[in-house]
């Protein structure tokens, strides 16, 4: 048996959020994520969930006693930063920064989802 699941990277972000199922649905809509493992713990809560966004697995869970929700920041390169930005806002994200070129070769923007995670998205342009 392999020491990690097939197709998983060695490092994966792990988000503890308020509303993990809602966050999973957001990631499916905005980033065309692929749902992997889902472990419900009752009353619409997830004790552990995994989705794949492009080549990376993101793990997440609902906050619980001793495991509070933590505001996190995650950066992703996407094929079209403007289209992803528009999907995120249409899916209910709060804008943090509209996409713009910063002089470092990327066009970048950011938004916050309902679970409290800020997603920074970039497309390399130069």
VOPAGU-2260 file (C-alpha; in pm, 1 decimal, decimal comma):
REM VOPAGU-2260
SITE   aa  ch    i         X         Y         Z
SITE  UNK   A    0       0,0       0,0       0,0
SITE  UNK   A    1     125,1     349,2     -83,7
SITE  UNK   A    2     204,7     585,3     202,0
SITE  UNK   A    3     -47,2     843,8      73,9
SITE  UNK   A    4    -360,4     821,8    -139,6
SITE  UNK   A    5    -310,9     815,1    -517,2
SITE  UNK   A    6    -320,1    1164,6    -665,6
SITE  UNK   A    7    -267,9    1347,8    -335,0
SITE  UNK   A    8       9,7    1600,5    -281,5
SITE  UNK   A    9     226,6    1575,8      29,3
SITE  UNK   A   10      93,8    1906,3     165,4
SITE  UNK   A   11    -273,9    2002,7     174,6
SITE  UNK   A   12    -443,8    2307,8     324,4
SITE  UNK   A   13    -681,0    2214,5     608,6
SITE  UNK   A   14    -955,8    2465,6     675,7
SITE  UNK   A   15   -1170,1    2471,9     990,1
SITE  UNK   A   16   -1476,4    2676,4     897,8
SITE  UNK   A   17   -1830,8    2762,3     995,0
SITE  UNK   A   18   -2045,5    2575,9     742,9
SITE  UNK   A   19   -1816,4    2317,6     582,0
SITE  UNK   A   20   -2090,0    2180,9     353,0
SITE  UNK   A   21   -2162,3    2532,7     228,2
SITE  UNK   A   22   -1788,4    2582,1     170,4
SITE  UNK   A   23   -1767,6    2255,2     -25,4
SITE  UNK   A   24   -2057,6    2367,2    -246,1
SITE  UNK   A   25   -1886,5    2705,1    -298,0
SITE  UNK   A   26   -1563,5    2533,3    -406,5
SITE  UNK   A   27   -1754,3    2308,6    -647,8
SITE  UNK   A   28   -1923,9    2611,7    -804,0
SITE  UNK   A   29   -1634,7    2857,2    -816,1
SITE  UNK   A   30   -1332,5    2632,9    -877,4
SITE  UNK   A   31   -1500,9    2331,2   -1039,4
SITE  UNK   A   32   -1366,9    2126,7    -747,6
SITE  UNK   A   33   -1406,7    1750,0    -743,4
SITE  UNK   A   34   -1561,3    1613,6    -421,9
SITE  UNK   A   35   -1356,4    1334,4    -267,0
SITE  UNK   A   36   -1417,8    1216,3      89,1
SITE  UNK   A   37   -1708,2    1345,1     300,5
SITE  UNK   A   38   -1759,1    1235,9     661,7
SITE  UNK   A   39   -2080,5    1383,8     804,0
SITE  UNK   A   40   -2118,2    1402,8    1180,9
SITE  UNK   A   41   -2490,3    1479,5    1193,2
SITE  UNK   A   42   -2714,4    1782,7    1160,9
SITE  UNK   A   43   -2557,5    1890,5     828,9
SITE  UNK   A   44   -2207,4    1912,6     975,0
SITE  UNK   A   45   -1889,3    1764,0     832,6
SITE  UNK   A   46   -1623,8    1618,1    1060,2
SITE  UNK   A   47   -1390,7    1593,3     761,6
SITE  UNK   A   48   -1422,1    1666,6     391,3
SITE  UNK   A   49   -1187,8    1671,2      93,6
SITE  UNK   A   50   -1213,7    1826,9    -250,5
SITE  UNK   A   51    -964,4    1842,7    -535,0
SITE  UNK   A   52    -904,1    2176,8    -703,9
SITE  UNK   A   53    -689,4    2117,0   -1012,2
SITE  UNK   A   54    -384,6    1929,7    -875,5
SITE  UNK   A   55    -439,9    1998,2    -503,8
SITE  UNK   A   56    -656,7    1841,2    -235,4
SITE  UNK   A   57    -812,8    2085,1      10,9
SITE  UNK   A   58    -929,3    1936,9     340,9
SITE  UNK   A   59   -1185,3    2101,3     565,3
SITE  UNK   A   60   -1415,2    2049,0     859,5
SITE  UNK   A   61   -1680,9    2228,4    1057,3
SITE  UNK   A   62   -1570,6    2407,4    1370,3
SITE  UNK   A   63   -1637,6    2214,4    1692,6
SITE  UNK   A   64   -1559,1    2236,6    2062,3
SITE  UNK   A   65   -1183,2    2273,7    2087,9
SITE  UNK   A   66   -1157,4    2330,8    1711,9
SITE  UNK   A   67   -1275,6    2687,9    1643,2
SITE  UNK   A   68   -1320,1    2827,7    1293,2
SITE  UNK   A   69   -1002,8    3005,7    1184,9
SITE  UNK   A   70    -995,7    3279,6     923,5
SITE  UNK   A   71    -749,9    3152,3     661,9
SITE  UNK   A   72    -602,2    3272,8     334,5
SITE  UNK   A   73    -547,4    3039,3      38,5
SITE  UNK   A   74    -386,1    3130,1    -294,3
SITE  UNK   A   75    -472,9    2955,9    -621,8
SITE  UNK   A   76    -356,0    3000,3    -977,0
SITE  UNK   A   77    -655,9    2978,8   -1208,9
SITE  UNK   A   78    -681,5    2984,6   -1589,7
SITE  UNK   A   79    -894,9    3302,6   -1592,9
SITE  UNK   A   80    -882,0    3523,3   -1283,9
SITE  UNK   A   81   -1164,7    3749,2   -1405,7
SITE  UNK   A   82   -1405,7    3463,5   -1480,8
SITE  UNK   A   83   -1327,9    3299,5   -1145,4
SITE  UNK   A   84   -1379,4    3633,1    -967,3
SITE  UNK   A   85   -1720,9    3671,6   -1135,4
SITE  UNK   A   86   -1826,6    3314,2   -1039,9
SITE  UNK   A   87   -1721,4    3374,2    -679,9
SITE  UNK   A   88   -1920,8    3694,6    -647,9
SITE  UNK   A   89   -2222,7    3531,6    -813,7
SITE  UNK   A   90   -2192,1    3248,1    -559,4
SITE  UNK   A   91   -2211,0    3497,5    -271,5
SITE  UNK   A   92   -1846,3    3575,9    -193,8
SITE  UNK   A   93   -1755,7    3913,8     -48,0
SITE  UNK   A   94   -1501,8    4104,9    -258,1
SITE  UNK   A   95   -1167,4    4177,6     -93,3
SITE  UNK   A   96    -974,6    4303,7    -395,2
SITE  UNK   A   97   -1084,3    4318,8    -759,4
SITE  UNK   A   98    -843,0    4151,4   -1001,8
SITE  UNK   A   99    -561,1    4376,5   -1118,9
SITE  UNK   A  100    -206,3    4348,5   -1241,5
SITE  UNK   A  101      43,7    4418,8    -967,2
SITE  UNK   A  102     360,7    4443,4   -1178,2
SITE  UNK   A  103     485,6    4099,5   -1074,2
SITE  UNK   A  104     363,9    3908,9   -1379,2
SITE  UNK   A  105      27,5    3808,6   -1228,5
SITE  UNK   A  106    -324,1    3945,1   -1244,3
SITE  UNK   A  107    -459,0    3889,0    -891,3
SITE  UNK   A  108    -772,3    3941,9    -684,9
SITE  UNK   A  109    -933,6    3811,6    -369,8
SITE  UNK   A  110   -1268,4    3732,5    -210,4
SITE  UNK   A  111   -1399,3    3589,0     116,1
SITE  UNK   A  112   -1644,1    3299,0     128,4
SITE  UNK   A  113   -1924,1    3258,9     383,1
SITE  UNK   A  114   -1710,9    3022,0     593,8
SITE  UNK   A  115   -1448,6    3292,0     652,3
SITE  UNK   A  116   -1173,2    3184,2     412,9
SITE  UNK   A  117   -1013,9    3448,7     191,8
SITE  UNK   A  118    -926,3    3309,0    -149,7
SITE  UNK   A  119    -655,9    3488,6    -347,5
SITE  UNK   A  120    -664,8    3401,9    -716,4
SITE  UNK   A  121    -406,9    3475,8    -985,2
SITE  UNK   A  122    -344,9    3421,1   -1352,0
SITE  UNK   A  123       7,9    3464,5   -1483,7
SITE  UNK   A  124       3,9    3730,2   -1755,4
SITE  UNK   A  125     372,3    3802,5   -1819,8
